[in-house]
Amino acid sequence: MTNHDTRFHSIIEKLKGSNHKLTPQRLAIARLLAMSKGHPSVEGIFEQLRENFPTMSLATVYRNVMLIKSLGEVLELGFADGSNRYDGNKPYPHPHLICVRCKTIVDPALESLRDMSREVETETGFKILTHRLDFFGLCANCRPKE
């Protein structure tokens, strides 16, 4: 079983455990979130599913993403311009690299973040409940266009 399959089944189990119906649209949204590497927006999810579900509305996608988020199975990344992107593959706080030109979002593997959180707690006396660490720059595809 791949990580994407594991994530999909985790989302489905949470939905079942909360007595939510597993409609075809909800399953498709959950699968897309679990399999996505690109941190899609609600509009992006809607566009990807519209051909298979022509009567599904953008509001349906939004409600389902918010439901899955409320179950702790998707991480929401909000941005100052009002756009939100969603990570169903890694629904826990982790760092992101964000291209300021093409808006690509990449998840770097930074094991040192746990040590940084502990250091911040020790230094400040805070109990860290969650965090967000974003790095903004130009991705490899956009850099040659400088």
ABEGO torsion letter per residue (X at the ends): XBAAAAAAAAAAAAAAAAGBBBBAAAAAAAAAAAABAAGBBAAAAAAAAAAABAABBAAAAAAAAAAAAAAGABBBBBBAAGBBBBBAABABBBBBBBBAAAGBBBBBBBAAAAAAAAAAAAAAGBBBABBBBBBBBBBAAAAAAX
